[in-house]
Amino acid sequence: MKLLLSMLVLPLAGCPLLAVEAEVGEVCVTYKDIAIEGVPTGDRVQHSFSTDDLGQLKELADQDAELSFTRVVVRAHGSGVPSVSSAHVTVASGDPASTLPTMSIVECSGDCVSDGYTIDIPAGIQQSALEYVQTGSLVVDLDLRGTLPIEAWTADVDVCMTGKFSYVLDPSE
């Protein structure tokens, strides 16, 4: 009986001991309390911000993974409530040595859906986020148009992704 159990535990030659593939539910990098200057005309604001704190998302991206941008959520707070008619959001690597291009990840024009202080912009086409996350730093550019506060305001911005990853434990390596 002991011999049979030992044989079941030993991996077969050339086969991994453990192979896992898992879907990653939506995960977001949240930028909190982004200070956005008021605009005298109140019709357009462009703002850029970055983060080097990608935490476990970077660790996941360094595995055998796929990540795609899915949406951007902007939650305004402060004295003014923006009414956004169009939005364009791009992402770039914050690593100065990176050669990745700036990539448009979400856009809406005339059909932006907002709920009071929140605008949720889904990605029209899910584009790969993997290489950008692997650089360890993201730079996000917001271009919002509509009726915007003329006073300074703040917002939390979520850049969201989904994907899958694989992990193989192979004792022969």
C-alpha positions as a Markdown table, in Angstrom:
| # | Residue | x | y | z |
|---|---|---|---|---|
| 1 | Met | 0.0 | 0.0 | 0.0 |
| 2 | Lys | 2.8 | 2.4 | 0.8 |
| 3 | Leu | 4.5 | 1.7 | -2.5 |
| 4 | Leu | 1.3 | 2.5 | -4.4 |
| 5 | Leu | 0.8 | 5.8 | -2.6 |
| 6 | Ser | 4.4 | 6.9 | -3.3 |
| 7 | Met | 4.0 | 6.1 | -7.0 |
| 8 | Leu | 0.9 | 8.3 | -7.1 |
| 9 | Val | 2.7 | 11.3 | -5.6 |
| 10 | Leu | 5.8 | 11.1 | -7.8 |
| 11 | Pro | 5.3 | 13.1 | -11.0 |
| 12 | Leu | 5.6 | 11.3 | -14.3 |
| 13 | Ala | 8.8 | 12.0 | -16.2 |
| 14 | Gly | 8.4 | 15.1 | -18.4 |
| 15 | Cys | 5.2 | 16.2 | -16.7 |
| 16 | Pro | 4.9 | 19.2 | -14.4 |
| 17 | Leu | 4.1 | 18.7 | -10.7 |
| 18 | Leu | 1.6 | 21.5 | -10.7 |
| 19 | Ala | 0.0 | 23.5 | -13.5 |
| 20 | Val | -2.5 | 26.3 | -12.8 |
| 21 | Glu | -4.4 | 28.6 | -15.1 |
| 22 | Ala | -6.7 | 31.2 | -13.6 |
| 23 | Glu | -8.9 | 34.0 | -14.8 |
| 24 | Val | -8.2 | 37.3 | -13.2 |
| 25 | Gly | -11.4 | 39.2 | -12.3 |
| 26 | Glu | -11.3 | 42.9 | -12.9 |
| 27 | Val | -8.5 | 44.6 | -11.0 |
| 28 | Cys | -8.0 | 48.3 | -10.9 |
| 29 | Val | -5.0 | 50.6 | -10.2 |
| 30 | Thr | -6.6 | 53.4 | -8.2 |
| 31 | Tyr | -5.2 | 56.9 | -8.2 |
| 32 | Lys | -6.6 | 58.7 | -5.2 |
| 33 | Asp | -7.2 | 62.5 | -4.7 |
| 34 | Ile | -5.8 | 63.6 | -8.0 |
| 35 | Ala | -5.8 | 67.4 | -7.8 |
| 36 | Ile | -7.2 | 68.9 | -11.0 |
| 37 | Glu | -6.9 | 72.6 | -11.7 |
| 38 | Gly | -10.1 | 74.5 | -12.5 |
| 39 | Val | -10.3 | 75.9 | -16.0 |
| 40 | Pro | -11.4 | 79.5 | -16.7 |
| 41 | Thr | -13.6 | 78.6 | -19.7 |
| 42 | Gly | -14.8 | 75.4 | -17.9 |
| 43 | Asp | -15.0 | 73.4 | -21.1 |
| 44 | Arg | -11.8 | 71.3 | -21.2 |
| 45 | Val | -9.2 | 69.9 | -18.8 |
| 46 | Gln | -6.1 | 67.9 | -19.6 |
| 47 | His | -4.3 | 66.3 | -16.7 |
| 48 | Ser | -1.5 | 63.8 | -16.3 |
| 49 | Phe | -0.5 | 61.7 | -13.3 |
| 50 | Ser | 1.5 | 58.6 | -12.6 |
| 51 | Thr | 2.2 | 55.8 | -10.2 |
| 52 | Asp | 5.1 | 53.5 | -9.4 |
| 53 | Asp | 3.1 | 51.5 | -6.9 |
| 54 | Leu | 1.6 | 48.6 | -8.9 |
| 55 | Gly | 2.2 | 46.1 | -6.1 |
| 56 | Gln | 0.9 | 42.6 | -6.7 |
| 57 | Leu | -0.3 | 43.5 | -10.2 |
| 58 | Lys | 3.3 | 43.9 | -11.3 |
| 59 | Glu | 4.1 | 40.5 | -9.7 |
| 60 | Leu | 1.2 | 38.9 | -11.6 |
| 61 | Ala | 2.3 | 40.5 | -14.9 |
| 62 | Asp | 5.8 | 39.0 | -14.4 |
| 63 | Gln | 4.2 | 35.5 | -14.5 |
| 64 | Asp | 2.9 | 33.9 | -17.7 |
| 65 | Ala | 0.0 | 36.3 | -17.9 |
| 66 | Glu | -2.4 | 38.2 | -20.2 |
| 67 | Leu | -3.8 | 41.5 | -19.1 |
| 68 | Ser | -6.1 | 43.9 | -21.0 |
| 69 | Phe | -7.4 | 47.3 | -20.2 |
| 70 | Thr | -11.2 | 47.2 | -19.7 |
| 71 | Arg | -12.3 | 50.6 | -18.4 |
| 72 | Val | -11.5 | 53.9 | -16.7 |
| 73 | Val | -13.7 | 55.3 | -13.9 |
| 74 | Val | -13.4 | 58.9 | -12.8 |
| 75 | Arg | -15.1 | 59.8 | -9.4 |
| 76 | Ala | -15.1 | 63.6 | -8.8 |
| 77 | His | -15.3 | 65.1 | -5.4 |
| 78 | Gly | -15.1 | 68.6 | -4.2 |
| 79 | Ser | -17.1 | 71.7 | -4.8 |
| 80 | Gly | -17.9 | 71.3 | -8.5 |
| 81 | Val | -19.6 | 68.5 | -10.4 |
| 82 | Pro | -18.2 | 68.0 | -13.9 |
| 83 | Ser | -20.6 | 67.2 | -16.7 |
| 84 | Val | -18.4 | 65.3 | -19.2 |
| 85 | Ser | -19.5 | 65.1 | -22.8 |
| 86 | Ser | -16.3 | 63.6 | -24.2 |
| 87 | Ala | -13.3 | 61.9 | -22.6 |
| 88 | His | -10.0 | 60.5 | -23.9 |
| 89 | Val | -7.6 | 58.5 | -21.7 |
| 90 | Thr | -4.2 | 57.3 | -22.7 |
| 91 | Val | -1.6 | 55.3 | -20.8 |
| 92 | Ala | 2.2 | 55.2 | -21.2 |
| 93 | Ser | 5.0 | 53.6 | -19.3 |
| 94 | Gly | 6.5 | 55.8 | -16.6 |
| 95 | Asp | 9.9 | 54.0 | -17.0 |
| 96 | Pro | 12.2 | 56.5 | -18.8 |
| 97 | Ala | 14.0 | 53.6 | -20.5 |
| 98 | Ser | 10.8 | 52.2 | -22.0 |
| 99 | Thr | 10.2 | 52.4 | -25.7 |
| 100 | Leu | 6.4 | 51.5 | -25.4 |
| 101 | Pro | 4.2 | 54.1 | -27.2 |
| 102 | Thr | 1.5 | 56.1 | -25.6 |
| 103 | Met | -1.7 | 54.0 | -26.0 |
| 104 | Ser | -5.3 | 55.2 | -26.1 |
| 105 | Ile | -7.2 | 53.0 | -23.7 |
| 106 | Val | -10.7 | 54.5 | -23.5 |
| 107 | Glu | -12.7 | 57.2 | -25.3 |
| 108 | Cys | -16.2 | 58.4 | -25.4 |
| 109 | Ser | -17.7 | 61.3 | -27.4 |
| 110 | Gly | -21.2 | 62.6 | -26.9 |
| 111 | Asp | -22.1 | 59.2 | -25.4 |
| 112 | Cys | -20.2 | 59.4 | -22.1 |
| 113 | Val | -22.3 | 57.8 | -19.3 |
| 114 | Ser | -22.1 | 59.6 | -16.0 |
| 115 | Asp | -23.9 | 59.2 | -12.7 |
| 116 | Gly | -23.6 | 62.4 | -10.7 |
| 117 | Tyr | -20.0 | 62.6 | -9.7 |
| 118 | Thr | -18.9 | 59.4 | -11.6 |
| 119 | Ile | -18.1 | 58.7 | -15.2 |
| 120 | Asp | -17.4 | 55.1 | -16.2 |
| 121 | Ile | -15.8 | 54.7 | -19.6 |
| 122 | Pro | -15.5 | 51.2 | -21.0 |
| 123 | Ala | -12.7 | 50.3 | -23.4 |
| 124 | Gly | -14.1 | 50.0 | -27.0 |
| 125 | Ile | -11.3 | 47.5 | -27.8 |
| 126 | Gln | -9.5 | 45.7 | -25.0 |
| 127 | Gln | -5.8 | 46.3 | -25.5 |
| 128 | Ser | -3.0 | 44.5 | -23.8 |
| 129 | Ala | -1.8 | 46.1 | -20.6 |
| 130 | Leu | 0.9 | 43.5 | -19.9 |
| 131 | Glu | 4.0 | 45.3 | -21.1 |
| 132 | Tyr | 2.9 | 48.5 | -19.5 |
| 133 | Val | 2.4 | 46.9 | -16.1 |
| 134 | Gln | 5.7 | 45.0 | -16.4 |
| 135 | Thr | 7.6 | 48.3 | -16.6 |
| 136 | Gly | 6.4 | 49.0 | -13.0 |
| 137 | Ser | 5.2 | 52.5 | -13.7 |
| 138 | Leu | 2.1 | 53.9 | -15.5 |
| 139 | Val | 1.5 | 57.5 | -16.7 |
| 140 | Val | -2.2 | 58.3 | -17.3 |
| 141 | Asp | -3.4 | 61.3 | -19.3 |
| 142 | Leu | -7.0 | 62.5 | -19.0 |
| 143 | Asp | -8.6 | 64.8 | -21.6 |
| 144 | Leu | -12.1 | 65.7 | -20.5 |
| 145 | Arg | -14.5 | 68.1 | -22.2 |
| 146 | Gly | -17.9 | 69.3 | -21.2 |
| 147 | Thr | -19.1 | 71.6 | -18.4 |
| 148 | Leu | -16.2 | 71.4 | -16.0 |
| 149 | Pro | -15.6 | 73.2 | -12.7 |
| 150 | Ile | -13.8 | 76.5 | -12.9 |
| 151 | Glu | -12.5 | 75.9 | -9.4 |
| 152 | Ala | -9.9 | 73.3 | -8.5 |
| 153 | Trp | -11.4 | 69.9 | -7.8 |
| 154 | Thr | -10.2 | 66.4 | -7.0 |
| 155 | Ala | -11.0 | 63.0 | -8.4 |
| 156 | Asp | -10.2 | 59.3 | -7.8 |
| 157 | Val | -9.4 | 57.5 | -11.0 |
| 158 | Asp | -9.5 | 53.7 | -11.5 |
| 159 | Val | -7.6 | 52.2 | -14.5 |
| 160 | Cys | -9.1 | 48.7 | -14.7 |
| 161 | Met | -7.8 | 45.5 | -16.3 |
| 162 | Thr | -8.8 | 41.8 | -16.6 |
| 163 | Gly | -6.9 | 38.8 | -17.8 |
| 164 | Lys | -5.6 | 35.4 | -16.9 |
| 165 | Phe | -2.3 | 33.8 | -15.7 |
| 166 | Ser | -0.6 | 30.5 | -15.8 |
| 167 | Tyr | 1.8 | 29.0 | -13.3 |
| 168 | Val | 3.7 | 25.7 | -13.8 |
| 169 | Leu | 5.8 | 24.1 | -11.1 |
| 170 | Asp | 8.2 | 21.7 | -12.8 |
| 171 | Pro | 10.7 | 20.0 | -10.5 |
| 172 | Ser | 12.9 | 19.1 | -13.4 |
| 173 | Glu | 13.8 | 22.8 | -14.0 |
